[in-house]
Amino acid sequence: MLASFCGCAGYQLGPTNGLAPREKSIQINPFINKTLEPRLTDAVTEQLRKEIQRDGTFRLETHDPGDIIVSGMIINYQRSAVSFQPSDTLTPLDFRLALTAHVTARERSSGNVILDKQVTGFTLMRVENDLVSSERQALPMLAADLAKHVTALLADGTW
């Protein structure tokens, strides 16, 4: 019987930062896009808001100021070929997309910075008909991976 509970020894129910669930509110400001790739700001901001709501550690503020203000700057978008057409070794079939943002979170009341870090999200993309439409379809998954990493840093932080 004891052996069945050993796998859960490190598991903690609810937020891991010592706060009660949804005790603090969070405000997500639109990220600034410093890359040449369009449409990144909306995708990252939307996915980060969804992930904050899904996680449940914080209340997402959409109209009133939050206890914690999150802002960021998208600083890098990279596409790297990982596999090629079997009959043509110059034409990529799959790409690895990487999206890096510098994320800052600060407490509204004290101004203390609680997160100031570069965070990167990744996804794989298969080129179907054309590169542009394939990237458009992969963008929400790329932004969601970045959002998961940012949310984990915020939720597991101690302040």
Buried (B, 14 or more C-beta within 10 A) or exposed (E): EEEEEEEEEEEEEEBBBEBEEEEBBBBBEEBBBEBEBEEBBBBBBBBBBBBBEEBEBBBBBEEEEBBBBBBBBBBBBBBEEEEEEEEEEEEBEBBBBBBBBBBBBBBBEEEEEBBEEEBBBBBEBEBEEEEEEBBEEBBBBBBBBBBBBBBBBBBEBEB
